Amino acid sequence: MNAWSSGVRLRALLATVLLLSASALAVVTKPTKHLADLRPKVDLEQVFPESFNGWKQDPNLPVTIVSPDQAALIKLLYAQLVTRTYIGPNGERIMLSVAYGGDQTDATRAHRPDVCYPVQGFQIASNEDATLSVGNGELPVRHMFAKLGQRHEPVTFWFVVGEHVAVSGPQQKYAQLRYGFRGLIADGLLMRVSSIDQDPEAGYRLQTRFINDLYAAMKPEHRSLAFGSAVSAR
């Protein structure tokens, strides 16, 4: 056997070993348990209060910003949905949309406001990371300003994967993988708070006040579901 043949066989053997190792690693690290099954079951309708600190739900004005086909897709992707409009003590209006899925897969991660709003015909005027002071902690969020005709909608949103807050797609994927290496399939929750305002900064200030009021009104055991453990544990 010449040196060339030996080299080819060695490379083939190494490739086979690497392939088998990768396959074994995939089997070992493949998630098998749902994180949601290890935690107490929650009903989002009960988790988010209908009235608090001067805010009250307007049952006559539900949140409607998606087309019927998009609404059907959301129902397929998420196990629970809460969509409400709240009226503030001075007549302010805030739209809250919460979507929870017990399986934080690539499909649920793909349904981001900065993706689904343009599908509805909105133009995204700005889409930037921000940090809010919530409770005694710092909450990373995304501030997005969307426009559709005469409708100007500042939006604050973030995701919670398991108990980790994520804003960008890569952050969501990283949080998902962290649980995956522990053999867990993470659940996920999308929090979206928006209002109608031609001044986005004024809208974000109003939304920040609403978010803090909501955080303070929620039961301590429910806060990590909506705000992550890093904020809720402080």
N, C-alpha and C positions, 0 to 999 in steps of 0.2 A: 504494500500500500504506500503510495507516494505521499509527500507532504501536503500536496493540494487536496487529495481525497481526505486525508486526515483532518484538514482544516474545515472542509465542508461538513464532514460528519460532526465535528465538534460544535460548529455553529448551529447545526440542525438540532443537536442534543440540547444545547443551551436554550434555543428558542422553545423547544418542547418543555423544558423545565420551567421556563418563565411563564409559558402559557398555562401549564398546570398549576403553578403557584398563584397566578392571577385568578384562575377559576376557583381554587380553594379559598382564597381570600374573599372572593365575592360571596361564596356560600357561607363562610364564617360570619361575615359582617352584614349579611342580608337581614334587614329588620323583620322580626316575626311577631312582635307584640305591639298593640296600639297603646300609645301613652294614655289615650282617653279612657281605656278600660281599667287603668290603674288609679284613676282619680274619681272622686265623686261625680255623679251625673249632675248636670246643670241644665236649667231651663232659662234660656236667655231672656224670655219675657219676664221672668222673676228677678233675674240678675240686675237688669237695668230698670231703675224706678221710673214710674210714670210721672211723678212730680217730686221736686226737691228744690230747696233754696230759691223759691220764687218762679222756678220753671215748671211748666205743666204741659202734658201732652195734648196736642190738638187732634182728637180722633177723626175730625172731618177733613183733615188735610194730610194724607199719607205721602211718603216720599215716592215720587214717580219720575225717574230720570232715565229709565231704560225701556227699550222697546219690548214687546211681548216675547220675541224670540230670545232676546238677551235675558229676560226674566226667567224663561224656561231653562236656559243654560245654567243660570245661577242656582236654581232649585236643584238641578242635577249635581252640581259641584259641591254644594254646601248642605249640611244636615239641618242647620237652624238659621233663620234670618229674622232680624228685627229692623224694621224701618219705621221711623217716627218723625214727626215734626213737633218741636217744642216751642212754646210761646214764653218769652221771658217776662220779668216783672214790669218792664217798660214797653212791652209789645214787640220785642225783638223776636225773630224767628230763626231757629236752628234746625237743620235736618240731620238726623242721626241714622246711619245705616251700619248694621253689624252683621257680618256673615261668618258663620262658624262651620268648619269641616273637621271631622274626626281623623281624616287622612290628608296630611299636608303634602300632596303629590305635586308633580309638575303642572298638572291641569289646574289645580286650585291656585297655585302660585302665579299662573299666567293671567288670572283675572284681576288685574290691577286697575285702579281708577285712571292712571295715566295711559292705560291701554284701552280700556272700555269706553272712556269718554270720547276719544276721537272716533271710535266706531259709531257712536251716536251722532256724529256730525260736529262735535265741539272742536274749537280751536284751542290749543293749549298755549296761553300767552306766557306763562312762566311755570317752572316746575323745579323747586329747589329744596334742599335739605334744610331743616331747622331743628332747634332744640327748645322744648318748653319746660319751664319749671312747674312741676306737678307734685303736689304734696311737698315732701322734703327731698325729692329727687329730680333728675333730669330725664325727660322723655324725648328721644329722637323721633322726628316726624318728617313728613314731606308736605310742603306747601305748594299747592297747584292752583293756578288761576285759569279757569276754563270759560270760554265764551261761545254762545250760540245765539246769533241774532242779537236781540236786546237783552238776553239773559247773561248776566255776568256772575259767575259763581266761584268764589274763593273756597278751596277745599283743603282741609287738613286730614291726612290719613297716615296710618301705620299698620303694621302687621305684628301679630304675636305668634311665634312658632314655638309650641310648647309653653315655655315661660320666658322666652327670649324675644325681645323686640327687634324687628327687622324692618328696614325701610326699602332698601334696594333689592333687586332680584338676586344678586350674588349673596347678599346677607341672608336672605331667606333660604337659599340653597345651602349655605354654610351651616345655618342652624339646623336644617333638616339632616345634614350629614352628621352633625354632632350627635344627634339622637340615633341615627342609623348605626353608627359604630358601637352603640350600646345595645343594639338589637331592637330599638324602639322606632315605631312609626309615629312621628309627631303629629299632633293635631294643630290646627291653625285658625286664627281669627283675624278678620279684617275690620278695622275701625275706621269709619269715614264720617267726618263732621263737616258740614258745609252750610253756606248761607248765600243769600242773594245780595250782592253789594258791588257797586262799580268801583269802590275803593278796596282793593284786596287787603291792604294793611289793616284797615278798620275791620274788615271781615275776620282776619286772623286774630285780632285782639278779642273780638267778641267770642270767637270759637275757643280761644284759650281760657277765657273766663268760664265758658260753659263746661269745658273739659275738667277744669279744676273743681267746679261745683259738682259735677258728676262723680269724680273720684272721691270727693269728701262724702257724698251721699251713699256710695256703694258699701256693702258689707266688706269688712277687711278680708274675709276668705274668698271674695270674688274679684278683688282688685287685680290680682296677678293674671287672671284670665284676660282682662282687657288692657292692662298696662304693663304686664311683665313683672317678673320677680325683682328686677333691679330697682324699680321705682317703688313697688309695693312693700318691699322688705324694709325700707328705711323708716 
